[in-house]
Amino acid sequence: MELILATFLWEKFASNDTLSEKAMCLYYSLFISIIFYLLIKLDRIFFGLFIKNNEKKLLNLKIGLEKIFEERKIETDFEKTKKLLEEYEIFKNKITTTSTSLYLSRYNLDYNS
């Protein structure tokens, strides 16, 4: 963008136009550059605020979700249920191992055959 403006200004200064036309061209070129600069800064500020606001919302949602999760764990007695499931898995594995051994011994089977 700046290269285009510089080329345009050089062309106007090298031409045989009047001094007032050259001054107006310079004025508009500087004015447009300042407007672009301000728009870019405003855009950066706006999106910075937008991102910070969304981060704050996400943090609040995460905290709320953790509270709800802890409440549900208390309501369902999560730790006790987890312990019972682990004990059931151990019991189930013992029965499976024992029944497999009985089956193999009953029919005189070997694991390797």
Backbone bond lengths (Angstrom), bond angles and torsions (degrees), N, CA, C in turn:
res aa  C-N    CA-C-N  psi(-1)  N-CA   C-N-CA  omega(-1)  CA-C   N-CA-C  phi
1 M - - - 1.443 - - 1.526 110.41 -
2 E 1.316 115.75 -45.78 1.459 119.28 -179.28 1.519 111.10 -65.31
3 L 1.324 116.49 -34.73 1.461 120.41 178.34 1.528 110.60 -64.47
4 I 1.313 116.23 -40.51 1.469 120.43 178.33 1.522 110.04 -64.29
5 L 1.329 116.23 -44.49 1.467 119.42 178.60 1.527 111.50 -62.98
6 A 1.324 117.23 -41.49 1.468 120.42 179.68 1.525 110.72 -64.08
7 T 1.326 116.88 -41.30 1.467 120.57 178.22 1.521 110.70 -63.97
8 F 1.314 115.81 -42.92 1.462 120.76 179.36 1.526 110.80 -63.16
9 L 1.329 117.02 -43.14 1.464 120.76 179.13 1.526 111.15 -64.73
10 W 1.323 117.51 -42.57 1.468 120.67 -179.73 1.530 110.37 -62.49
11 E 1.320 115.62 -40.28 1.463 119.51 178.88 1.523 110.81 -63.47
12 K 1.316 116.68 -42.03 1.468 120.02 179.99 1.526 111.83 -68.18
13 F 1.319 116.87 -40.22 1.465 119.47 -179.71 1.530 111.49 -69.32
14 A 1.322 116.56 -32.64 1.462 120.05 -179.29 1.525 112.16 -78.93
15 S 1.319 116.95 -15.41 1.465 119.89 -178.56 1.527 110.53 -77.73
16 N 1.304 115.32 172.83 1.466 121.58 -178.94 1.520 111.68 -96.04
17 D 1.332 118.10 24.69 1.463 120.82 179.81 1.525 109.86 -69.57
18 T 1.296 114.46 168.55 1.466 119.32 -179.53 1.515 110.43 -74.40
19 L 1.287 116.07 164.66 1.458 122.27 -178.90 1.527 111.48 -64.04
20 S 1.309 118.06 -36.74 1.469 120.54 -179.44 1.530 111.13 -66.09
21 E 1.324 116.74 -38.16 1.465 119.79 177.55 1.523 110.85 -65.70
22 K 1.315 116.91 -39.69 1.457 120.77 177.85 1.524 110.83 -65.37
23 A 1.315 116.68 -39.96 1.462 120.87 179.23 1.526 110.75 -65.36
24 M 1.322 117.27 -42.26 1.468 120.66 178.68 1.530 110.84 -65.10
25 C 1.308 116.53 -38.28 1.465 120.47 178.04 1.521 110.02 -63.21
26 L 1.315 116.62 -45.07 1.458 120.87 178.01 1.528 110.57 -62.47
27 Y 1.319 116.35 -43.22 1.462 121.59 179.48 1.529 110.48 -59.61
28 Y 1.331 117.08 -48.95 1.463 120.12 -179.16 1.528 111.55 -65.81
29 S 1.304 117.62 -37.91 1.461 120.90 179.08 1.523 110.87 -63.17
30 L 1.312 116.72 -46.02 1.465 119.97 178.10 1.523 111.27 -66.50
31 F 1.323 116.16 -41.08 1.458 121.00 -179.64 1.534 110.80 -61.58
32 I 1.330 117.07 -44.73 1.464 121.34 179.64 1.525 110.37 -65.12
33 S 1.321 117.88 -40.56 1.466 120.81 178.65 1.523 110.90 -62.51
34 I 1.321 116.81 -42.92 1.468 120.74 178.93 1.526 110.57 -64.84
35 I 1.321 117.15 -41.53 1.472 121.05 178.37 1.532 110.25 -61.37
36 F 1.335 117.32 -45.62 1.466 120.16 177.46 1.526 111.23 -59.67
37 Y 1.303 116.93 -44.79 1.463 121.61 -179.94 1.530 110.64 -59.99
38 L 1.331 116.41 -46.27 1.469 120.06 -179.66 1.531 111.82 -65.33
39 L 1.322 116.55 -39.80 1.468 119.31 178.51 1.528 111.47 -63.77
40 I 1.318 116.69 -40.28 1.464 120.18 178.52 1.524 110.55 -65.04
41 K 1.333 117.25 -42.66 1.470 120.64 179.04 1.529 110.86 -64.46
42 L 1.337 117.10 -43.87 1.467 120.17 178.37 1.528 111.13 -62.79
43 D 1.320 116.31 -40.34 1.461 120.52 177.63 1.524 110.76 -61.42
44 R 1.320 117.15 -45.06 1.465 121.61 179.63 1.536 110.59 -63.45
45 I 1.322 117.37 -42.62 1.472 120.83 179.00 1.526 110.37 -64.66
46 F 1.344 116.18 -45.05 1.461 120.48 -179.17 1.526 111.29 -59.71
47 F 1.320 117.39 -49.12 1.460 119.73 -178.47 1.523 111.93 -70.30
48 G 1.328 117.76 -29.98 1.464 119.75 174.35 1.519 110.94 -62.94
49 L 1.341 116.42 -45.17 1.466 120.39 177.85 1.529 110.97 -65.81
50 F 1.314 116.08 -39.90 1.462 121.15 179.28 1.528 110.82 -61.11
51 I 1.320 116.89 -44.49 1.466 121.40 -179.96 1.519 110.67 -66.66
52 K 1.336 118.32 -43.58 1.465 120.76 178.84 1.524 110.95 -62.31
53 N 1.325 116.70 -40.60 1.461 120.73 179.01 1.530 110.58 -63.22
54 N 1.324 116.84 -43.73 1.471 119.92 178.90 1.521 111.81 -66.84
55 E 1.332 117.85 -37.34 1.466 120.33 176.79 1.524 110.43 -62.47
56 K 1.330 116.36 -40.79 1.459 120.36 179.64 1.532 110.44 -65.07
57 K 1.332 116.72 -41.74 1.462 120.56 178.05 1.528 111.15 -62.96
58 L 1.334 116.25 -43.59 1.468 119.77 179.52 1.521 111.69 -64.10
59 L 1.325 116.92 -38.34 1.462 120.37 177.75 1.527 110.39 -64.16
60 N 1.335 117.03 -43.26 1.466 120.38 177.61 1.528 111.18 -63.38
61 L 1.324 117.08 -39.80 1.467 120.11 177.52 1.523 111.51 -64.18
62 K 1.329 116.62 -40.22 1.464 120.41 179.31 1.523 110.52 -64.17
63 I 1.333 116.80 -44.03 1.467 120.62 178.95 1.527 110.09 -62.58
64 G 1.347 116.64 -43.57 1.461 120.63 178.07 1.517 112.16 -62.21
65 L 1.333 116.49 -40.70 1.462 120.66 179.04 1.521 110.99 -65.28
66 E 1.321 117.27 -40.22 1.466 120.17 178.05 1.528 110.80 -64.13
67 K 1.334 117.75 -39.01 1.468 120.83 177.50 1.521 110.54 -63.33
68 I 1.338 116.20 -45.67 1.465 120.25 179.82 1.525 110.22 -63.07
69 F 1.324 116.76 -40.87 1.466 121.16 179.44 1.523 110.75 -62.39
70 E 1.327 117.28 -43.59 1.466 120.63 178.67 1.527 110.95 -65.00
71 E 1.348 117.55 -39.77 1.465 120.58 177.49 1.527 110.55 -62.27
72 R 1.328 116.84 -42.24 1.468 120.63 179.57 1.528 110.73 -66.40
73 K 1.316 116.84 -37.16 1.461 119.42 177.89 1.523 110.15 -62.87
74 I 1.331 117.01 -39.74 1.465 120.56 179.41 1.525 109.99 -69.34
75 E 1.352 117.12 -43.80 1.464 121.05 -179.21 1.527 111.79 -61.95
76 T 1.300 117.58 -41.37 1.466 120.72 -175.66 1.518 112.65 -92.55
77 D 1.310 117.17 -1.38 1.465 122.65 -177.25 1.530 108.87 53.42
78 F 1.309 114.49 59.90 1.464 123.89 -172.53 1.520 112.74 -56.25
79 E 1.320 117.19 -45.84 1.469 119.95 -175.83 1.529 111.22 -64.10
80 K 1.344 116.29 -41.27 1.464 119.45 179.66 1.530 110.52 -66.05
81 T 1.320 116.49 -42.77 1.462 120.78 178.96 1.523 110.87 -63.27
82 K 1.314 116.62 -41.88 1.465 120.83 178.64 1.527 110.77 -61.97
83 K 1.335 116.04 -42.12 1.462 120.51 179.60 1.531 110.47 -64.57
84 L 1.334 117.43 -42.21 1.463 120.85 178.04 1.528 111.58 -62.23
85 L 1.320 116.96 -41.40 1.466 120.17 178.44 1.523 111.51 -64.13
86 E 1.322 116.99 -40.18 1.465 120.24 177.72 1.525 110.93 -64.59
87 E 1.335 117.01 -41.30 1.462 120.39 177.83 1.528 110.75 -64.42
88 Y 1.329 116.82 -39.17 1.463 120.92 177.83 1.528 110.72 -63.05
89 E 1.325 117.56 -41.93 1.469 120.97 178.59 1.524 110.84 -61.52
90 I 1.328 116.74 -43.01 1.465 120.71 178.37 1.529 109.80 -62.92
91 F 1.335 117.02 -46.14 1.463 122.45 179.00 1.530 110.64 -61.17
92 K 1.316 117.07 -43.98 1.460 122.10 -179.62 1.531 110.70 -63.43
93 N 1.309 117.20 -40.83 1.467 120.84 178.54 1.525 111.14 -65.63
94 K 1.338 117.02 -38.30 1.467 120.12 178.25 1.521 110.57 -63.99
95 I 1.321 116.93 -44.83 1.469 121.04 -179.21 1.521 110.17 -64.33
96 T 1.297 117.89 -43.64 1.466 121.57 -179.77 1.519 110.55 -62.43
97 T 1.310 116.93 -43.68 1.464 121.12 179.39 1.524 110.56 -65.07
98 T 1.344 116.83 -43.61 1.463 121.28 -179.64 1.523 110.78 -65.90
99 S 1.319 118.22 -45.62 1.465 120.60 -178.41 1.523 110.94 -66.65
100 T 1.313 118.09 -34.62 1.462 120.85 176.83 1.519 110.32 -66.53
101 S 1.313 116.57 -41.80 1.471 120.25 178.83 1.521 110.45 -64.01
102 L 1.338 117.34 -42.93 1.465 120.67 178.57 1.524 111.07 -62.80
103 Y 1.312 116.87 -42.69 1.460 121.18 -179.91 1.520 110.45 -62.47
104 L 1.315 116.06 -44.66 1.466 119.98 -179.11 1.521 111.42 -67.13
105 S 1.321 116.87 -39.18 1.466 119.17 -179.75 1.529 110.75 -72.40
106 R 1.315 117.61 -33.17 1.457 120.94 -179.47 1.524 110.65 -65.33
107 Y 1.311 117.15 -40.05 1.459 120.66 -177.38 1.524 112.53 -102.02
108 N 1.313 116.57 13.35 1.466 122.78 178.71 1.532 111.94 50.62
109 L 1.284 114.98 46.88 1.460 120.22 179.60 1.518 109.13 -98.03
110 D 1.296 113.80 152.10 1.458 119.87 178.64 1.531 107.54 -115.59
111 Y 1.335 115.97 147.65 1.463 120.47 179.24 1.526 111.90 -61.42
112 N 1.308 117.02 -32.55 1.459 120.87 -173.71 1.525 113.22 -83.02
113 S 1.337 118.86 -11.51 1.450 118.32 -177.55 1.498 112.76 -93.51
